Amino acid sequence: MNSNFGEFQVAGSLKRRLNQLAVEVALTPLQRVLTPMKLARNRRKAVRKLEIGPGSRRIPGFETLNIVGGPQVDYVANAISKLPFPDRTFDVIYASHIIEHIPWYQLEGAISEWARKLKPGGLLEVWTPDGLKIAKAFVDAEECGTQDFTADGWWRFNDRRDPCLWYSGRLFSYGDGTGRPDHYNWHRSTFSERFLSSLLERAGLRNIRRMAPDEVRGYDHGWINLGIQGRSV
């Protein structure tokens, strides 16, 4: 990949992020005002499912909550704080590649709050980058020259495909692509199967298991994906 194409990719990515930021700035105040109305409208549904941090396409049948507004957002709220729902509201809560944006020292409180919003028998499904797999691939690349990390196929801001740059991107993310330190897209925690499972267990969930790749409900992050499911009692 030549440097001109790499610069074009960076410029294109930055343009997309700036366009997204403009949408967020325009919609967030309005959707924050509309959140109570949507809460009242949906509270009598017999079956309720919530996605925390929706992508660009809504998962059919799911309500959505996000820290900023957007075309697919129903409720604007911070998933680290107390959620704007009564306890035992949802049959399913789904969070894909959201939990790694929560500071590591606030993880237990966030997961416990999500678990409280599940009906008895409800499911919490959490997907996140597999920090252990990523770390092993990086160490093997540096110490042994292996190329396992290339199976990920993710090269943002890394046209040289350097394993250390890849690892940095997967570990820390890239904010909004401009270097702004307070953007919500930075990663603030990392996970192994053992650790994520233990968070769900400490939140009181049971029947905890690792999910299969074909159980992804929304966007599939592929090679790096780690998914853990727990059931409310």
C-alpha positions in Angstrom: 0.0 0.0 0.0 1.5 3.3 -1.0 1.7 6.3 1.3 -0.7 8.4 -0.9 -3.4 5.7 -0.5 -2.7 5.5 3.2 -3.2 9.3 3.5 -6.4 9.1 1.5 -7.7 6.4 3.9 -6.9 8.6 6.9 -8.6 11.7 5.3 -11.6 9.6 4.4 -11.9 8.2 7.8 -11.6 11.7 9.4 -14.3 13.0 7.1 -16.7 10.3 8.1 -16.0 10.8 11.7 -16.6 14.6 11.4 -19.9 14.0 9.6 -20.9 11.6 12.3 -20.0 14.2 14.9 -22.2 16.7 13.2 -25.1 14.3 13.4 -24.5 13.6 17.1 -24.3 17.3 18.0 -27.5 18.0 16.2 -29.5 15.0 17.5 -28.2 14.6 21.1 -30.1 17.5 22.7 -33.3 16.7 20.9 -33.2 13.0 21.7 -32.3 13.7 25.4 -35.6 15.7 25.6 -37.5 13.0 23.8 -36.2 10.1 26.0 -38.9 10.4 28.7 -41.6 10.3 26.0 -40.1 7.1 24.5 -39.8 5.5 27.9 -43.5 6.1 28.6 -44.5 4.8 25.1 -42.5 1.5 25.5 -43.1 0.6 29.1 -46.1 -1.5 28.4 -44.5 -3.8 25.8 -44.8 -7.5 26.8 -41.3 -8.4 25.4 -38.6 -5.8 25.6 -35.0 -6.0 24.3 -32.3 -3.3 24.7 -29.1 -2.7 22.8 -26.6 -0.5 24.6 -24.5 1.4 22.0 -26.2 0.6 18.7 -24.5 0.6 15.4 -25.6 2.2 12.2 -28.3 -0.4 11.7 -31.0 -1.2 14.3 -31.3 -4.9 15.4 -34.9 -5.8 14.7 -37.1 -5.7 17.9 -34.5 -3.9 20.0 -34.8 -0.5 21.7 -31.5 1.4 21.8 -29.6 3.5 24.3 -26.5 5.5 23.6 -24.3 8.2 25.3 -24.9 10.4 22.2 -27.7 10.8 19.8 -28.0 9.3 16.4 -30.5 8.1 13.8 -30.8 4.7 15.5 -30.9 6.0 19.1 -34.1 5.8 21.3 -32.7 6.9 24.7 -29.8 9.2 25.4 -28.1 8.1 28.6 -24.7 7.1 30.1 -24.5 3.3 30.4 -22.1 3.7 33.4 -24.7 5.5 35.4 -28.2 4.4 36.6 -30.2 3.4 33.6 -33.6 5.2 33.1 -35.6 2.0 33.4 -37.2 0.1 36.3 -35.5 -3.0 37.5 -36.6 -6.2 35.8 -37.6 -4.5 32.6 -35.8 -6.4 29.8 -35.8 -9.9 28.4 -32.5 -9.3 26.6 -29.8 -6.7 27.0 -27.2 -6.7 24.3 -23.9 -4.7 24.4 -21.4 -5.1 21.5 -18.0 -3.4 21.8 -19.2 -1.0 24.4 -17.9 -2.3 27.7 -14.2 -1.7 26.7 -15.0 2.1 26.6 -15.9 2.0 30.3 -13.0 2.7 32.8 -11.7 -0.6 34.2 -12.5 0.5 37.7 -16.2 1.1 36.9 -16.9 -2.2 35.2 -18.4 -4.0 38.1 -20.9 -1.3 38.8 -21.9 -1.0 35.2 -22.5 -4.7 34.7 -24.4 -4.9 38.0 -26.7 -2.1 36.8 -27.3 -3.8 33.5 -28.1 -7.1 35.3 -30.6 -5.4 37.5 -32.6 -4.3 34.5 -33.2 -7.9 33.4 -36.4 -9.8 34.0 -36.0 -13.2 35.8 -34.6 -15.5 33.1 -33.5 -12.5 31.0 -30.2 -12.6 29.1 -27.2 -10.3 29.2 -25.0 -10.6 26.1 -21.7 -8.8 26.0 -19.3 -8.7 23.1 -15.8 -7.0 23.3 -12.3 -7.4 21.9 -10.6 -10.5 23.2 -7.7 -8.8 25.0 -5.9 -12.0 25.8 -6.0 -13.2 22.1 -4.8 -9.8 20.9 -2.0 -9.7 23.4 -0.8 -13.2 22.6 -0.8 -12.4 18.9 1.2 -9.2 19.5 3.8 -11.0 21.7 4.2 -13.8 19.2 4.7 -11.4 16.3 7.4 -9.4 18.2 9.2 -12.4 19.7 8.7 -15.1 17.0 7.8 -13.2 13.9 4.5 -15.0 13.5 1.8 -13.4 11.5 -1.3 -14.6 13.3 -2.4 -11.0 13.9 -2.8 -10.4 10.2 -5.9 -12.6 10.3 -7.7 -9.7 12.0 -7.4 -7.6 8.7 -7.8 -4.3 10.6 -5.3 -1.7 9.5 -6.7 1.7 10.5 -3.9 4.3 10.5 -1.4 1.5 9.9 -0.7 1.2 6.2 2.7 -0.5 7.0 0.8 -3.3 8.9 3.2 -3.0 11.8 2.2 -5.4 14.6 2.9 -2.8 17.3 0.6 -0.2 15.6 -2.0 -2.9 15.2 -1.8 -3.8 18.9 -2.0 -0.1 19.9 -5.1 0.4 17.8 -6.8 -2.7 19.1 -5.9 -2.0 22.7 -6.5 1.8 22.9 -8.7 2.5 19.8 -8.3 5.9 18.1 -10.9 8.3 19.5 -12.4 10.3 16.7 -9.2 10.1 14.6 -8.1 13.6 15.4 -6.2 13.0 18.6 -8.9 14.5 20.8 -8.2 12.9 24.3 -11.8 13.2 25.7 -13.6 11.4 22.9 -15.8 8.5 24.0 -14.3 6.1 21.4 -11.1 5.5 23.4 -10.8 2.1 25.1 -10.4 2.1 28.9 -10.4 -1.6 29.8 -9.5 -5.0 28.4 -10.9 -8.5 28.8 -10.2 -12.2 28.9 -12.9 -14.8 28.9 -12.2 -15.5 32.5 -12.4 -11.9 33.6 -15.6 -11.0 31.7 -17.3 -14.2 32.9 -16.4 -13.3 36.5 -18.0 -9.8 36.1 -21.3 -11.4 35.0 -21.1 -13.9 37.9 -20.4 -11.2 40.5 -23.5 -9.3 39.1 -25.6 -12.3 40.1 -26.0 -13.9 36.7 -25.9 -17.6 36.1 -25.5 -20.1 33.3 -22.6 -18.1 32.1 -21.0 -19.3 28.9 -18.9 -18.1 25.9 -21.0 -17.4 22.9 -20.3 -18.8 19.4 -19.5 -16.5 16.5 -22.9 -17.1 14.9 -24.7 -15.7 17.9 -23.6 -12.1 17.1 -26.9 -10.2 16.6 -25.5 -7.0 15.0 -22.2 -6.0 13.4 -19.7 -8.8 13.6 -16.2 -7.6 14.7 -14.7 -10.9 13.5 -11.4 -12.3 14.6 -11.1 -10.2 17.8 -14.6 -11.0 19.1 -15.2 -12.3 22.6 -18.8 -12.8 23.6 -20.1 -13.9 27.1 -23.8 -14.5 28.0 -25.3 -14.7 31.4 -28.9 -15.4 32.6 -30.8 -13.5 35.4 -32.3 -15.5 38.2 
